[in-house]
Amino acid sequence: MSDVLKKTVAALEEARLNAPYFKEARLLPDKDDIISVLDKLQRILFPGYFGKSDEYFIGWTLADVRESLLKQISSVSALKGSDINAEDAVDKFISALPEVQKLLFLDIEAFFEGDPAAESTKEVIFSYPGFYAIFVYRLAHLLYELRVPFIPRIMTEHAHSLTGVDINAGAKIGKSFFIDHATGVVIGETTEIGDRVKIYQGVTIGALSTRGGQCLRGKKRHPTIGNDVTIYSGATLLGGETYIADGVTIPGNAFITRSVAKGDVIKVN
């Protein structure tokens, strides 16, 4: 090994030993394994679309998912000093999959009914990036609700990287949710969205200010959206006290930092 390589390796090793970022790094979850779990859950929840459809295959794949999640949750719980019982969390997650599937079926119908360009629900399941983002979100949200650290973020950031849709796992999203064109959408952690909401590309549902940094953790920072709301492309809605009433339509490129009641006139510059 040359002197340059030796010096570089020594400097990197010194950083590894002294910087806090590398302590307990061996306990970090395996991103590839978690992404593999998402792939397997697609096969389980939509058999025939992404894999075989027989009962034996689904059972075997679900057992594989359980084993992988148990390993990853055990590891990350040790890293974060969490008191989560990994086995209990995994079993609750698996037991909830039929209910998640029902929610996804409603999302599929919302996509199909809301998009005249959709030729079939099969096309939505197999091809639509917006639906994939919602699929991942609903699974990640379940783990978030079970207080599983790290893994929900890995899941939603994977979907974000593939689709351009950034839905924080902590957001609460109701039934029949539809993102049309599904590009450049941001939905923050404390967002609450009702049923039958439709949003278009380039919509941000975010915090009014993040200058408080970690002091804002756990506080309501993002808007609440009522039922049957439509938000057109390029709109930005900010703030934890912002409430959009049932049935409101937010025009494209609107910048909203206050609550909107039904019948309010929204001016766009």
N, C-alpha and C positions, 0 to 999 in steps of 0.2 A: 504494500500500500504506500502511495506517495506521501510526502510530508504534508501536502495540501489536504489530501483526503483525511489523514490522521488528525490534523488540526480541526478540520470541519466536524468530523465525527466526535471529537472530544468536546467541542463547543456545544454541539447538539445534545450530547449526553449530559453535560453540565446543566443545560436548560431543563432537560427532562427531570433531573434529580431535584432541581431547586424551584422551578415554576409550579404554581398550584394547579395549572391546567392539566397536568399529566398524572396527578395523584389519583389512584383508583380508576385510571382509564381502562384497565382490563375488565372492569365491571360494566362498561358501556354496552348497551344492547347492540346486537348485530343487525345493521340496517338491511343487509341482503336477506336475512332470515325473515324480518318483518315484512319486507316487500313480497317475499315468497308466500307468507301467510295471506296477504291481500289477494294474491293470485289464486290461492287455494279456496279462499272464501268466495271468490267469483264463481268458481266451479260448483261450490256447495249451494250457493243461493240461486244460481242460474244454470242448473245442470243442462247439458246439451249445447249450451252456447260456448262454454270455455273448457269443456271436458266431457267425459262420459256421463251418462244420466242414470245408471243403474244404482240401486240402493246400496250394494256392496261398496261401490266406488266412493259414494258420498260418505258412508260410515268410515271407511279407511282414511279418507282425506280429512274428515273432521277429527279423527284421532290424532292425525299428524299435526293438525293445527293446534290441538290442545297441548301436545307435547312441546311444540315450538314456543307457544305463548307462555307456558309454565316456566320454561327455561329462561326466556327473555325477561319476564316480569320478576322472577326470583333474582336475577342479576341486577336489574335496575333498581329494585327495592332496596337491595343491600347498598347500592351506590348512594341513594338518596336518604338512607337511614329511615326508610318508611316502615310503618307498622302493618302494611298490607299483607294479608294472607294470600300468597300467590295462587294457591290451589283454589281457594274460595272465589277469588276474582275471576279466574279462568272459567270456572264452572258457571258462575253467574253470567259471564259474557256469552258462553255457548248456549246457555238456556234461553237467553234473550234473542238469539238469532232468528227464530220464527217471527217475532214481533218486528224486528228490523226488516225482514223480508217483506212483511205486509206494508210497512211504510214505503219501501222502495217500489212496490207494485203501484202504490198511489202516485209516487213521483213519476214513474213511467207513463201512467195515464195522463198526468199533467203535461208532460213533454209532448206526448202524441196529440192531445187535444189542443195544446197551445201553439203547435208549429205545423202550419199547413204543408210545409216541405217534407215533413216526416211521412214516409210511405207506410210504416208499420211500427208497432211497438217493438218488434224484433230489431229493427234498425236502431231504435233508441238504446236498447240494452247493449247491442253489439258495437255501436259506432259513435255514440254521442259523448264527447268529452265532458260536457256539463253533467251528464248523468253519472259518469265515472267519478267526478269530483264529489257529487252528493253521496254516492255509494260509499266512498272512502270516509267522507265526513261522518256518516251515520254510524259506522263501525268505530271510528276514532272517538266520537262523542260518547259512545257506550263505555269505552275504556276510561275516558276522562271522568265520567260520572262515577266510575268505580275507584277513582283517585289513583289510577295507574300513571306514574310519571313517565316522561320522555317518549314513550311509544306512540301515544296519540299524535304528538308533534311530528314524529318521523313519518307516520302514515299520511297526514295531511300535507306535509311538505313534498312528499313523493307525488301526490296527486297534483299539487301546485306546479311542480316541475314539468309534469306531462301535459297539463291542461291550461295553465295560466289562471286558474281559479284558486284563490287563497281563502279557504274557510277554516277559521280557528276551531279546533275541536270543542272548545268551551261554549261556542254559540248554541243557542236553543232555537231550533228550526222546526216548524210545524209540518202538517201533512201537505202533500201535493205541491211540492216546491219545484219551481221551474226556472232554470237559468238559460235564457236564449242566447245563442252564439258563444257563450261561455269563454270569454277572453278578457283578461284584465279585471276580474272581479275580486274584491276584497271584502271579507266579512269578519269583523273583529270578535274577540273572545267573549265579551259580555253582551253581544247583540242578541236580541230576542225577535224572532220572526214568527208570525202567525200562520194560519192555514191558507192555502191557495194563493200564495204570493208568487208573482212573476217578476224577474228582474232581467235586464238586458246587459250587454257587454259594457265594460268600463265603469261599472257601478262600484262605488266605495261606501261601505257602511263602517265608519271608523270612529276613532277618538278625536275629540275637539282639540286636545293638546296632550302630548306625552312628556312635557318638560319635567313633570314630577317623577318620572322614571319608576323605580321600584316602589316608591311611596304610594303609587296608585294601584298596586297589586291588590286584587280582591274587590276593588271598587267598580261600580257600574260606570263604564266609560263610553259605551257604544249605544246607538239608538235602539228603540223598541218599535217594531213594525207590526201593525195590526193585521187582521185578516183581509183577504181579497184586495191587496195592494199591488199596484203595478209601478215599477220604477224603470224609467227608460234610460237609454244608453248615456253614459258620461255623467250621470248624476252622482253627487257626493252628499252623504248624510252623516253628520258628525254630532257627537255628544251624548252622554249618558242620560240626560234629561229630555232628549228629543224623542217625541212620540208621534208616530204617523198613524192617524186614525184609520179604522176599517174603511175599505172601499176607495181610499185616496189614490189618485194617479199623480206620480211625480214626473214632471217633464224632463226630457233630455237636457243634460248640462246644467241642471239646477244645482245650487249650492245651499244646502239646508243645515242650519244650526239651531233651529227652534222647532217646537212642535207644530204639526200641521193637522188642523181639524177638517172634517169633511166639509167641502164647500169653500175652503180657503183658496184665494187666488195666489198662485205661485208665479212670481215674475222671474224670468231668465234673462240675464243681460246678453 
